[in-house]
Amino acid sequence: MSEQSIPWRPFRLPTTFSPPPIPARAEIGCPAGFSRAIFPPAMFPRPPKKFVPTPFEYHQEIEITIDALTNLGAGVGRIDGWVVFVPFSLPGETVKARVFRNDKNCSHADLVEVLTPSPDRIEPGCPLFGECGGCQYQHLSYDKQLAWKTRQVGELMKHMAAITFPVNDCLSSAQIWNYRSKITPHFDQPRNGEIGPIGFLHTGTRSRILDVPQCPIAMDTINRELPAIREGLRTRANSFKRGATVLLRATEDRVETDFRAVATEHVGDLKFQFLAGDFFQNNPFILPAFTGYVAKQAAAGGAKFLVDAYCGSGLFSLTLAKSFEQVAGVEVSETSCEWARKNAAANSITNAKFLTASAEAIFDQISFPAAETAVVIDPPRKGCTPEFIEQLVKFGPSRVVYVSCDPATQVRDLKQLSEGGYQLSDVQPFDLFPHTRHLECVMTLVREH
């Protein structure tokens, strides 16, 4: 083995050079250190029934140089033009990888060994990195995480919507570790009166749970209470007839585990209350800058009125209310809408009203003049429906500020908005989720005249 090579381990990048362990998918694969050139094809393990044996055989080991990262966090390399995805590899690295699937136009492989490491590779902050499916970028320096997230938004616009537009540098969280105010570990149905692993899905699997006793991206208060909560679950194992999802929500001076309990979050001078199990942005350290930016973009064109679609418990409606004469928040959930009304009253905000309606029919209840109205949309990960965008375009607000946790669905919707007469004026990613592939992106569009 070359002195410059670094064997891949699922826990951490080792400081000593020893033969690499076989990754989870390759338990019966080629012995460590052997390549396709010296390992006869007949000795490869039997592939799955649906495995396509071209261009690579099952568990064939290949040497490949990585030149990019996907928006899912995997390294991308090419062999004779053929694309291969290798999770946990980094741009600029030469790696040894073991193929486990060939698709019509690409292959997928597990990382076996880092032969030439990137200067941007760092020691992960969690001993479970590589096994736990929660984080994808702990091995990448934080400044490069931001740079790649910025680049990925631009590439999505170019490839999915044929739009080339400058993307502002991704803005970082004030705190990049211990920032999550909510986590939801899982466990499977107890067996013989005992609960097995309590944690998150294992990397590369859809059902296998990895035991996670501590999470370095969860807030300190959550990690402090987590051991006792895990032990409490195990002592009550006989009371669970099936597996379950566990809630841990940091709220003021405690950790709430009851989905129906009231949680509290502060954003600047405002206080928000909502049900602990309901959605609320989970990185409180970046929320003042995040909501402030949305307010700046929404009010930039001089609009007097604001419509907040998918308003939830009122995060954008109430943080933006001081910038507008009147605000209308719309939410499909009556429970969330009621919390928005309570939050408005608790914060003495009198120029905001909240309507319960499907987001696809909200503009039927809006009396604001469209030319003086800005609309903020913050849909779920799946994005907006075509019907909603059609109604939005028909209503014709002067500005649309689109907030999304999934730039891929956001760019899909951007294409329809562009066809409806809206033009991009600003694209700003925010890193609400350091060390993961996830980000929030704010796109501002103005109506063409």
N, C-alpha and C positions, 0 to 999 in steps of 0.2 A: 504493500500500500504506500502511495506517495506520502511524504511528510507533510504535504500541503493539504491532503484530503481530510475531510471531516465526516465521520460516520454519522448518519441520521439516527437519532433516538427519539421516541415519542415524547419523552419528558423534557429533556434539555439538551442543548448542544454540549457534548462532553468536552472536557479539557484534556482527556487522554485519548490516544488512538487505539481502539480495540475493534474487533470485527463487529459490524453493525448487526443489531437484532433484526429478525424478520418482522416486517410490519404486520398489522392485524389481518389484512386480506391475504397475506402470503405465508400463512403458517405451514403450508406444505409445499412452498415454492423452492426456487433454486437456493442452494446453500449460500450463506453470506460470502461475498468475495468472488463468486463465480459469475462470469458474463456469458452471454449467448454464444460468443465465439468459441468457448472452451467447454460448453455444457451441451451435449448432444440433444437434438429435438425430442428423441424418444424418451428422455428422462424428465421432460417437463410434466408437471402435474396435470391430471385430467381437467380440462376446462369445463365451465358450466355449459349446459345444453345449448343455450342461445348464443354462446360466444362465437364471434366472427373472427376467423384466424388470419385476417389480412388487415393491414400490412404487417402486423406483429403477431407472434404466437403468444398464447396465454403464459403470463409470467416471464416473458422474454425481458431480459434486462438490457436497457439501452443507455447510452451516454448522450446527453443533450445539453445544449446551452440555452438558458432561459433569457428571454428578451422583454417580457412584459408581465403584467398581472391582470387577471380578469376582474370584473366587478364583484365576483364571488370570492376573490382572494387567492385563487390558484395561480401558480406560475405558468407561463405559456412559452413553449419552445417549438422549434420546427426541425424536422429531419427530411431533407430533400423536398421542402415545401409542405410536408404533412404536419399538421398541428397536433401537439401533444400537451395535455394539461397535467401539471404536477403540483399538487398542493404542498405548501410549506417550503417551496423553492422560491428564490428571489431573482429579479432581473440582474443579469451580469454573471450569474453563477453557472458553472458547469456541474451537472449532477448525474448520478446514476439512478435510474428509475426503473420500476418493474411494472409492465403493462398488465392491466386487468380488464380493460374493455376497449374494443374498437368500434367506433360509430361510423356513419357514412362518410363523414368528412374530418374526423379527428379521432384521437385515442386518449385514453385516460390511464395514468400510471401513478403508483405510490413512490414516494421518495425513499430511496435506499441509502444514498450516501451523497454528501456534498463534496465534490472533488475540488472545486475552486470556489471558496466562499466569497460572497459580496462584502465589500467594506461596510455596507449598511446593515449587515446581520448583527444582531445583538443577543444577549442572553435573555430569554423570556422571563417575565416576572412571575409566572405561575408554574409550579411543578407539574401541573396536569396539561400544560399547553401541548397541543399535538394529539392528545387523547380526547380532551373535552371539545365538543363542537361549538362552544360559545365564542371563542376568539380565533381570528385568522392571522393577525398581524403582530403578535407580541415579539416575534423574532426580527421585526423590521424597525429601524430607528424611527422615532415619532415624526421628525420633520419629513421623512420620506413617506410615511403613511399619509400625511396631509397632501404631499405632492402627488401621490398616486391617486388619491381620491379626487383631487382637482382634475387630473388628466382623464380619469374614467368618466366623469360627467361630460366632458367635451367629446370624448370618443362615442359615448352613447348618442349624443345629439347628432353627430356626424353620420354614424352608421344606421341608426334607427329612423331618423327624421330628415336626413340629408340637409342638416342645418349646421353651418359653421359659425360659431359665435364665441367670443372670448369669455372664459370662465374665471371669475375672481378666485384668488387663492382661498382654499378651504380654511375657515376660521376654527381655531382650536378651542377646546374646553379649558376653562381655568384650572380644572383638576382632571388629570388623565388616568389616575388610579382611584379606586374607591369612590366612584362617582354615581353608580346606579342606585337609585332610591327604591327599586323594586326588583325582586327576582322571584321566579316561580319554579323551583325544583320539582321533580317528579319521582315517583316510585311505582314499581309494578305490584301486582296482587301479591300479598304476603303468602308465603309457603311454610307450612308446618308451624304456623304461629309466629313467623319471623319476617320482618321487612328486609329486603335486599338493599341494593344501592339506592341512595337518595341523592339525586343530582340532575345532570343534563345528558342529552344524547351524546353517545360516543361518536367521534369524528367518523364520517363515512358510513354511518348506519342510520336506519329509520326507527329503530325500536330499542336498541340496546342502551341501557342507562349506565352512565359512569358515576360512581360515588364521588361527590364533591363536598368535602367537609368545610372548605373555605373558598371564597371567590374574591380575588384581588381587585376586580372591577366593581364589586358591590360595596356600598358604603360601610364604614367602620362599624356603625351601630348594628347593621345586619350581620356582619361577621361575628360581632360580639355575642349576639343572641342565637346564632345559628346552631352551635353545638347543643344547647339546651333544647331547642325546638326539635332537632333531629332525634335526640334521646327520648323526648316526650312522645314522638311518633312511634318509636320502636317499642316503648312500654305499652302502647295502645294497639299493637299490631293486630290483635284478635278482633278489634272493632271495625277493621277495614275488610269489606267483602271483595274489593277490587282495588286496582291501583288508583292513585290520586295525584293531583297537582297541589303543591303547597304554596301559599302566598306568604311572602315576607315583604312588607311595605314599611319603609322608614317614614315615620310621621312625627315631627316635633321631637319629643323626648322618648319615643318608644318604637317598637317594631310591631306592626299590626299583622295578624294572621287570619283575621276574619274578613272574608270577601265583602260582607255586608256592613262592616264597621265604617265609621267616618274617618277619613284621612285628611290631613291638612298639609298644604304646601304654600310657601311664600315666594312670590316673584316680585322683586323690588319692594315697593311699599304695599303691595296687594296681598291679601290672604285668600287662598282658595280652599274650599272644602268639597269633598267628593267621596263616593264610595271607594273603599280601599281596593276593590277588585276591578274598578272601572279604569278606562284609559286616562292617563295623564303623563305628559312627557317625563321621562325617568332620569334625566340628568339636570338637577336643579342648579348646578353650578354655571351653566351656560344660558339658562332661560332668560335672564335680564337682557343680555346682548342679542339673543335670538329674537325675542319678541320686539325688542327695540328696533331691530333691523326691519322686521316685517312692517312695523308702524311707519318707519321712515319711507319705505317703498310705497306703501298704500296711500300715504298722504302727499307724496311727492308731486302729483299732478294737480293738486289743489282741490281734490274731491271733498265735498262736505258730508257725504253719507258713506256708511260702510255696511256691507253685508258679509257676515261671517258664516259661510256654509260649513257643515260638519263641525259645529261650534263646541260640542262636548259640554264641559262644565264652565266654559266661558273664558278660556285662557287668552285667545286673541281678541275676542270681543271686548273684554274688560281692560286688558293692557293697552289696547289701541283707542279706547273710548275718548280719552282726553284729546285726541287728535282730530275728532270729528264732531259735527253737530248732533247727529243721531246715528245709532248703531242698531242693526237687526241681526241677531244670531239665530240660526236655524239648525235644528238637530232632530234626527229621526227618533231618538230615545227620549221619551217624556221624563224619565228619571234624571237623565243628564241635564235636560232643559230646566227642570225644577231646581237642580243644584246651581245652574248658571244664574237663575233669578235670585236665589238665596245669596250667591256670592256678590251679585251686583248690589243688593241691599246692604250686605255686611260691609261693603267697601264704599257705601254712600255714592254709588254711581247711578245717576238718574236718567241718563240719556241712552240707555241700552234696553232693548226689549228682546224677548226670546220666544221663538215660535217652534212648535212641534210639527214637523212635516217631513215627508220624504225629500231628500236633497234634489230629486228629479223634478219636484213640483214647487220649489220654494219661491220662485219669482212670481207666482200667482198671488202671493200675499205681500209682495213688496211694492210700496207706493213711491219709493224714492225716484227722482228723475235720473235716468240711466247716465246721462252725460255728466252728472255731478256725483256719481257713485263709484266707489272702488269695491271690489269683491275679493275677499280672502278665502281660498279653498284649501283645506287640509284633510284630504280624504284618507281612508285606510290604505294599507299597502297595495291593494288591488287597483287603486286609482279611481278615476271617475268613470261613470258609464257614458256611452255615447249620447244617450238621451239627456243626461245632465248637461253635457257640453253644448248640445244643440240648444237647450233652453237658455244657457248662459249667453251664448252668442246672440240668440234672439233678443234677450233682454238688453245686451249691448252696453255694459258698464265701461267707463272710460279707462279703467285699469283693472287688471287681474293679478293678484299675488298668489302664486301657486306654491304651497308648502308640501313637501313630499318626503316620506321616509324610504321611498323606492324610486330612484331616478329613472329606472327602466320604464315603469308604468307612467311616470311623469312625462318622459320624452314621448312615449306613445300618445299621450293626451295633448302634448305640445303640438304635435303634427296636426291634429284636428283643430286646435285653436288657431294655428297659423292659417289653415285653410278657411277658417271662419272670419278672418280679417284682423287677427291680433298679431302684433310684432314683438319679438323679444326686445327688452331694454336692459335687462340685468340678470345675471346668473350667479348665485352665491351659495356654495356648499358650506355646511356647518358640521363639525365633527362632534355630534352629540354622543358618539359611541367609540371612543378611542380603543385601539387594539382589535377592533372587529372590522368586518367589511362594510358595516352599515354606516349611513350618514343621512342627514337631512339636507335637502336642497330647496332653496327659495328662488323661484323664477318669476320675474316681473314682466308682464306683457301689457302693451298699450294698444288701444284700438286705432287702427289706421283710418285716416280721414280721406 
